[in-house]
Amino acid sequence: METRNLAVKQVSYCLFLSIFVIFSFQAHFSEAETHYHEFVIQAKPVKRLCRTHNTITVNGLFPGPTLEVRDGDSLVIKAVNNARYNVTLHWHGIRQLRNPWADGPDRVTQCPIQPGRSYTYRFTIENQEGTLWWHAHSKWLRATVYGALIIHPKLGSPYPFPMPRSEIPILLGEWWDRNPMDVLRLADFTGAAPNISDAYTINGQPGDLYRCSKQETVRFPVGSGETILLRVINSALNQELFFGVANHRLTVVAVDAAYTKPFTTSVIMIAPGQTTDVLLTADQTPGHYYMAARAYNTANAPFDNTTTTAILEYKTAPCNAKKGKQSTPIFPRLPGFNDTNSAIAFTSSLRSPSRVKVPLQIDENLFFTVGLGLINCTNPNSPRCQGPNGTRFAASINNVSFVLPTRNSLMQAYYQGQPGVFTTDFPPVPPVKFDYTGNVSRGLWQPVKATKLYKLKFGAKVQIVLQDTSIVSVEDHPMHLHGYHFAVIGSGFGNFNPRTDPAKFNLIDPPYRNTIGTPPGGWVAIRFEADNPGIWFMHCHLDSHLNWGLATAFLVENGAGKLQSVQPPPLDLPRC
Ligand code: C2O
C-alpha cells in the first residue's frame, strides 16, 4: 500500500504545482498499465499431511501467484504448459467484454493448451474492482492451479469504506492426499461419486488440526487497533464453507468484486467460486485467535468434515506467547454442518450499496431446474456402474446433462461456422412440470446427454429462476455464469411460484454476483442484460457436478452497433 499512498499524495501536490501536473500525468496517469506475466504450468513436489505429491502448479507455487492490478489495466499472461495434462486458465469473474477468447473454459471458449505448448491470455479490466481469482478450467486441475486476482480502484479513487491498514487474500482450498486428476479419473470410470478431500486449506496450508501441518500453519500478524481487509475466496472444488475469526466481528463490504451495503456478522458462508471481502478490526485483548473454515453441507452424501485454521496474531501479544508458550489460540464458533438457517441469514443480508439498474422489462423469462440424476445401466453389476443401485451419477439443467464437445471448442465452432458441434435448442423451461422439491417419481431421474446452448439476442433482458430439485438429494448448487455478473433479486424454499413470488423480488438494491447458490430444496432468481456477445458457460461450481453435466452455455449474438461484436480470435488460440 506504500506506493499507493505515495501516489495519492503526489496527486494532491500536483494540484498546486501545475508544472508537475504534466510530469505526474505521464508517470501515474498514463491511463492504465499493462501487466506482463508468464505462468508456467508445471509439476512440483508439494508436501502436505505428511506426504509429498507431484502437484501441478503455476511457477512452482501453491497456491499460485496473486495478480494485483487496477481497474482499467490490461493483463498479458503467457501460459506455458510444461505439465503432462491439457490445461486452460480462467479468470473467474472478469467480464471479458467481446473477448470470450481469453475466458478459458476447456472446449467452451478454447481448445486446451497441450503439453509443451503455450497460449497468451490478453484482456482488459473494464469497470470492475474488488476480489476475483483465477483457476485452471480443465478437468480437476483447479484443485491446485489457482490464485487471487485483485483489482484495486483506479488511481486516486478511494474504496467506499475506510482505507484498511493492510489487505490479505484468504484462499480457501481443498486438498486430496492423492493426485486429484486420478480421483476424477476413477470416478469417471466407476460412475460413483468421487472421493472426498482429506483437508481444507487456508492459503495452501491445512493448519493446526491436521497431521504434520502445525509447523506451517499460516499466521497473520496484526497491530492492536488496526483494521485489515480480508479478501476471502472459496477455491475449494466441491464444498461450501463457513468461515469465521474467533472473538472478531467481520464487516462485509463486497462480494464477487461488487461492493455491498456494509453489515457485520461473526460468520460468513461462501460457496466455491465466490469471494467475500470483510473488514476486521483488531479490537480484542492482544493474543492469538484462530480463523477457521469448515463445511456447510446440504446434500445427503458423504463430505469432508475437517476444519482448516490459520492464526490471527496480535503483534503486541504478551511476551511468553512469542517464546512459543502461548496458550492454544481461541477457537471461533462456527455453525453446524447443515445449518441452512445461518447460511441463508448471511446470504439474505447482502444488498448493493444503493439503488441499482436492474432490468425491469424481461425479454427472456427462463426457468431452469438444477440438480442431480442417475443414468441407468444395462448391466448394473458392471464395474462402470458403481453409483446408487448400479447406476452412474449424472446432473442436469432442465433435464439436459451437458456434454463438452471433443472435435472443437464451442466458440471456435461458432466463429468458424462449423456445424454439428452443438445445437441451440436448450429448453427455456423443463420438458415436464413436476413437484421439483417433493417426492420425484423415478421415471424423471434420468437426464438426456447433449450439447445444447441457449441463444440470446444482444441486449436481451434475461431473468433466470434456478430451481433446485430433490432428485437423488436436494443441495445448494453454486451456479456460476461466465462473462457476466447478475443481480440476485430473490430466493425461497420449495417450488418457485410464478404468481406470488415475483411480488417479493428486490428490484431496488439487490446484490450483484457471478456465482449464486440455489438454497437446498429452493430457488433463486437472477437478472442481467445480455450485453456481452460470445459463448458463455453457466455451470455449477462444484466440480463433481460440473463433471456430471450440471452446465449449459449461452450463445449471445452480436449486436448491430459498433462495440457489440465478438473480437477476432488471437492468432495463437490453440486448436483441438
Ligand atoms: Cu470459476 Cu467456469 O469457473
Boltz pocket constraint, residues with backbone or C-beta under 6 A from the ligand:
constraints:
  - pocket:
      binder: B
      contacts: [[A, 90], [A, 92], [A, 105], [A, 135], [A, 137], [A, 273], [A, 480], [A, 482], [A, 537], [A, 539], [A, 541]]
      max_distance: 6.0
